[in-house]
Structures are given as structure tokens and as C-alpha cells.
Amino acid sequence: MGSSFTEKVVVLWGGVGIGVELGDAWKWEGTNWSQIPSPGVRSDGAAIDTGSTIIFFGGDGPSAHYNDVQAFDGATWSRKS
């Protein structure tokens, strides 16, 4: 597992552009946005911060509805279900 978060950050993953779901991921550390690895295309999911990991659940992809769990620890993504 990668390093856990030591500072407060905002993570954005996916979303919807003009007629297309997006798959990029970004991290905001208070002064700068930086692009981070992405586990794939997703929109309309839910997320919760556990303090050391951000857990993402579900969402919509280009051709499917997801009910999986993805975790981001500040460095790497891992699929939990």
C-alpha cells in the first residue's frame, strides 16, 4: 500500500463532460491541482474520507452501472470489491 494522507486534500475523479463520461483524477492540496493516476471512467459515484484513505463507491461508466468499491490512499488505487 502507498503512503497515507498526511494533509487535507480534495480528490476529484471522473465526471461528465459534453456528452461523455470522464476518467481523469486530480488532487488539490490547498494551493495546486495535480493530476493523479485514475482507475478508469466513472461518474455519479459516492465517496467518503476515512482519514487515511478515500473510499469511492459505485457510479456510472460508458456502458455499465458499477457497485464496486475503489480506495485511494494518497498514492495508489485499489479495488476492494
PADO-507359 format. One record per atom (N, C-alpha, C): residue in one letter; residue number from 1; x, y, z. Coordinates in pm, 1 decimal. Example, Ala and Ser with C-alpha at 12.3 -4.5 7.8 and 13.67 -1.06 7.14 Angstrom:
R   r     k          X          Y          Z
R   a     1     1319.0     -569.0      780.0
R   a     1     1230.0     -450.0      780.0
R   a     1     1320.0     -330.0      780.0
R   s     2     1285.0     -225.0      708.0
R   s     2     1367.0     -106.0      714.0
R   s     2     1290.0        3.0      787.0
//
This chain:
R   r     k          X          Y          Z
R   m     1       84.8     -117.9        0.0
R   m     1        0.0        0.0        0.0
R   m     1       89.1      123.8        0.0
R   g     2       46.2      228.3      -67.8
R   g     2      122.3      352.3      -75.9
R   g     2      112.2      433.6       51.7
R   s     3      167.4      554.1       45.5
R   s     3      163.9      639.8      163.7
R   s     3       23.6      690.9      189.8
R   s     4      -11.5      707.9      316.7
R   s     4     -143.2      761.6      350.9
R   s     4     -137.0      913.9      351.6
R   f     5     -252.9      975.4      351.5
R   f     5     -259.9     1121.2      351.0
R   f     5     -207.2     1176.8      482.5
R   t     6     -121.3     1278.7      471.8
R   t     6      -74.2     1347.9      591.0
R   t     6     -132.2     1488.1      598.9
R   e     7     -193.4     1534.7      490.4
R   e     7     -256.0     1666.5      487.0
R   e     7     -397.9     1653.2      435.1
R   k     8     -475.9     1754.9      455.0
R   k     8     -610.7     1757.7      398.7
R   k     8     -600.1     1784.1      249.1
R   v     9     -669.2     1702.0      170.3
R   v     9     -670.1     1717.0       25.7
R   v     9     -811.3     1695.0      -26.6
R   v    10     -834.5     1739.4     -148.2
R   v    10     -958.2     1711.0     -220.4
R   v    10     -920.1     1626.0     -340.3
R   v    11     -993.2     1517.5     -362.3
R   v    11     -969.0     1432.5     -478.4
R   v    11    -1093.0     1434.4     -566.7
R   l    12    -1073.7     1463.7     -693.6
R   l    12    -1181.0     1459.0     -793.2
R   l    12    -1148.8     1346.3     -889.8
R   w    13    -1247.9     1261.8     -914.8
R   w    13    -1228.1     1152.2    -1008.2
R   w    13    -1348.5     1144.1    -1099.9
R   g    14    -1322.6     1147.5    -1229.8
R   g    14    -1427.6     1129.4    -1329.2
R   g    14    -1523.1     1246.6    -1337.8
R   g    15    -1642.5     1216.4    -1383.3
R   g    15    -1744.8     1318.4    -1401.8
R   g    15    -1804.1     1306.4    -1540.1
R   v    16    -1873.7     1410.1    -1583.0
R   v    16    -1937.6     1409.9    -1713.7
R   v    16    -1897.0     1536.1    -1788.4
R   g    17    -1845.1     1516.4    -1908.7
R   g    17    -1815.0     1628.1    -1997.6
R   g    17    -1932.7     1647.8    -2091.5
R   i    18    -1909.6     1708.9    -2202.4
R   i    18    -2016.0     1730.8    -2300.2
R   i    18    -2044.8     1598.0    -2370.1
R   g    19    -2145.5     1526.6    -2318.5
R   g    19    -2187.9     1401.4    -2378.5
R   g    19    -2097.7     1281.7    -2354.1
R   v    20    -2004.4     1289.4    -2260.9
R   v    20    -1912.1     1177.8    -2237.4
R   v    20    -1872.6     1172.8    -2089.7
R   e    21    -1860.3     1050.7    -2035.3
R   e    21    -1808.4     1035.8    -1900.0
R   e    21    -1656.8     1050.7    -1902.9
R   l    22    -1602.2     1105.5    -1797.1
R   l    22    -1458.9     1131.8    -1788.7
R   l    22    -1391.9     1033.6    -1693.9
R   g    23    -1262.9     1014.5    -1710.1
R   g    23    -1190.9      920.6    -1625.9
R   g    23    -1067.1      977.6    -1560.1
R   d    24    -1042.5     1106.8    -1575.3
R   d    24     -921.8     1161.3    -1513.7
R   d    24     -942.3     1185.8    -1364.8
R   a    25     -833.1     1190.5    -1289.6
R   a    25     -837.6     1213.4    -1144.9
R   a    25     -738.7     1323.9    -1108.9
R   w    26     -777.9     1405.9    -1011.0
R   w    26     -698.9     1522.3     -970.5
R   w    26     -696.6     1534.0     -819.1
R   k    27     -588.4     1589.7     -765.9
R   k    27     -575.1     1613.3     -622.1
R   k    27     -544.3     1761.1     -598.8
R   w    28     -617.7     1823.4     -507.1
R   w    28     -597.6     1963.3     -466.4
R   w    28     -539.9     1962.9     -326.3
R   e    29     -424.3     2025.8     -307.8
R   e    29     -358.3     2026.9     -177.6
R   e    29     -359.5     2165.1     -113.6
R   g    30     -455.5     2247.8     -153.3
R   g    30     -468.1     2380.4      -92.5
R   g    30     -413.7     2492.2     -177.7
R   t    31     -314.1     2462.7     -260.8
R   t    31     -258.9     2565.0     -349.1
R   t    31     -246.2     2519.3     -493.0
R   n    32     -235.9     2389.2     -515.3
R   n    32     -214.2     2338.1     -650.8
R   n    32     -301.1     2217.1     -680.8
R   w    33     -344.4     2205.9     -806.0
R   w    33     -406.6     2085.0     -857.2
R   w    33     -296.5     2001.5     -920.8
R   s    34     -297.2     1872.2     -898.9
R   s    34     -205.0     1783.2     -968.6
R   s    34     -281.9     1661.1    -1016.1
R   q    35     -251.6     1618.4    -1138.3
R   q    35     -318.9     1500.5    -1190.5
R   q    35     -257.5     1376.3    -1127.1
R   i    36     -344.7     1282.2    -1090.2
R   i    36     -302.6     1158.0    -1027.6
R   i    36     -353.5     1040.9    -1111.3
R   p    37     -299.2      921.2    -1089.7
R   p    37     -349.8      805.8    -1164.2
R   p    37     -499.6      787.1    -1141.0
R   s    38     -565.5      730.0    -1239.6
R   s    38     -709.8      707.7    -1232.6
R   s    38     -740.4      560.0    -1252.0
R   p    39     -838.6      506.8    -1178.6
R   p    39     -876.0      367.7    -1200.1
R   p    39     -971.9      346.7    -1316.9
R   g    40    -1013.3      452.1    -1385.2
R   g    40    -1099.9      435.6    -1501.4
R   g    40    -1207.1      541.4    -1512.1
R   v    41    -1292.2      524.6    -1610.6
R   v    41    -1400.1      619.7    -1639.2
R   v    41    -1515.1      596.5    -1542.3
R   r    42    -1564.8      706.9    -1481.7
R   r    42    -1672.6      693.2    -1383.5
R   r    42    -1738.5      828.2    -1362.0
R   s    43    -1868.4      826.9    -1336.1
R   s    43    -1941.3      947.9    -1295.6
R   s    43    -2047.1      907.7    -1193.8
R   d    44    -2094.8     1004.4    -1118.2
R   d    44    -2206.5      987.8    -1024.8
R   d    44    -2182.5      884.8     -914.6
R   g    45    -2060.2      869.8     -870.1
R   g    45    -2031.1      781.5     -757.5
R   g    45    -2040.2      856.9     -625.6
R   a    46    -2016.4      787.6     -517.8
R   a    46    -2015.3      846.9     -384.1
R   a    46    -1877.7      824.8     -322.4
R   a    47    -1839.9      910.4     -228.2
R   a    47    -1708.2      898.0     -165.7
R   a    47    -1715.3      934.2      -18.7
R   i    48    -1620.7      876.8       56.7
R   i    48    -1604.5      910.5      197.9
R   i    48    -1456.6      907.4      231.9
R   d    49    -1415.5      999.5      317.6
R   d    49    -1277.0     1007.9      363.3
R   d    49    -1266.6      938.0      498.1
R   t    50    -1180.2      838.0      509.0
R   t    50    -1162.7      765.2      635.2
R   t    50    -1052.2      824.3      721.3
R   g    51     -983.5      925.3      670.6
R   g    51     -871.0      983.9      742.4
R   g    51     -737.4      940.9      684.1
R   s    52     -729.6      818.4      634.0
R   s    52     -606.4      771.8      570.6
R   s    52     -630.7      724.0      427.7
R   t    53     -756.8      706.9      390.3
R   t    53     -793.7      656.9      258.7
R   t    53     -925.4      721.8      217.1
R   i    54     -940.2      747.0       87.9
R   i    54    -1068.4      791.9       35.1
R   i    54    -1132.5      672.0      -33.5
R   i    55    -1253.8      640.3        7.0
R   i    55    -1326.8      526.3      -46.9
R   i    55    -1432.8      577.7     -144.1
R   f    56    -1433.1      525.1     -266.0
R   f    56    -1530.8      560.3     -368.0
R   f    56    -1620.6      440.0     -393.4
R   f    57    -1751.5      464.2     -402.7
R   f    57    -1846.2      356.4     -428.3
R   f    57    -1928.9      383.9     -552.4
R   g    58    -1941.0      283.4     -637.4
R   g    58    -2035.4      285.0     -747.9
R   g    58    -2013.0      391.7     -851.3
R   g    59    -2119.4      421.3     -922.5
R   g    59    -2117.7      521.2    -1027.2
R   g    59    -2155.6      461.7    -1161.0
R   d    60    -2151.1      544.7    -1262.4
R   d    60    -2185.7      504.6    -1398.3
R   d    60    -2062.2      511.8    -1486.6
R   g    61    -2050.1      415.4    -1576.3
R   g    61    -1945.0      415.2    -1677.1
R   g    61    -2007.5      430.8    -1813.9
R   p    62    -1928.0      420.2    -1918.9
R   p    62    -1981.0      437.6    -2053.9
R   p    62    -2089.5      336.9    -2090.3
R   s    63    -2082.8      215.9    -2034.6
R   s    63    -2182.6      115.5    -2072.0
R   s    63    -2229.4       31.5    -1953.5
R   a    64    -2206.6       78.8    -1830.5
R   a    64    -2244.9       -2.2    -1714.3
R   a    64    -2268.1       86.0    -1591.9
R   h    65    -2344.0       31.3    -1496.7
R   h    65    -2358.4       90.0    -1363.6
R   h    65    -2271.3        5.5    -1271.0
R   y    66    -2191.1       70.1    -1187.9
R   y    66    -2098.3       -1.9    -1102.1
R   y    66    -2147.2       -4.2     -958.3
R   n    67    -2118.4     -112.2     -887.6
R   n    67    -2145.0     -119.0     -744.0
R   n    67    -2020.5     -167.6     -671.2
R   d    68    -1903.5     -132.8     -725.5
R   d    68    -1777.4     -172.7     -664.6
R   d    68    -1724.1      -64.1     -572.5
R   v    69    -1616.2      -96.3     -503.2
R   v    69    -1551.0       -2.7     -412.3
R   v    69    -1406.3       14.2     -457.9
R   q    70    -1365.9      139.5     -473.7
R   q    70    -1228.1      174.0     -507.4
R   q    70    -1171.9      257.4     -392.0
R   a    71    -1048.0      230.8     -352.0
R   a    71     -984.7      305.4     -243.1
R   a    71     -860.6      376.6     -296.0
R   f    72     -840.4      501.0     -252.3
R   f    72     -721.2      578.2     -288.2
R   f    72     -651.7      620.0     -159.8
R   d    73     -525.4      580.1     -142.3
R   d    73     -453.3      606.7      -17.8
R   d    73     -358.2      725.5      -25.0
R   g    74     -368.1      802.5     -131.1
R   g    74     -279.8      917.0     -148.5
R   g    74     -173.9      892.2     -253.5
R   a    75     -151.5      763.9     -286.5
R   a    75      -54.0      728.1     -387.5
R   a    75     -107.0      627.1     -487.3
R   t    76     -184.2      529.9     -440.0
R   t    76     -230.5      423.2     -528.3
R   t    76     -378.1      395.5     -508.5
R   w    77     -441.8      340.9     -613.7
R   w    77     -581.3      295.5     -609.5
R   w    77     -582.4      145.7     -588.7
R   s    78     -682.3       96.7     -520.0
R   s    78     -702.2      -46.9     -509.9
R   s    78     -851.5      -76.8     -511.5
R   r    79     -886.9     -184.1     -581.8
R   r    79    -1027.0     -224.7     -588.6
R   r    79    -1056.2     -313.2     -469.1
R   k    80    -1164.6     -283.4     -398.2
R   k    80    -1199.2     -355.1     -276.6
R   k    80    -1311.2     -454.3     -295.2
R   s    81    -1386.0     -448.4     -404.6
R   s    81    -1492.6     -545.1     -427.9
R   s    81    -1515.3     -563.3     -575.2
//
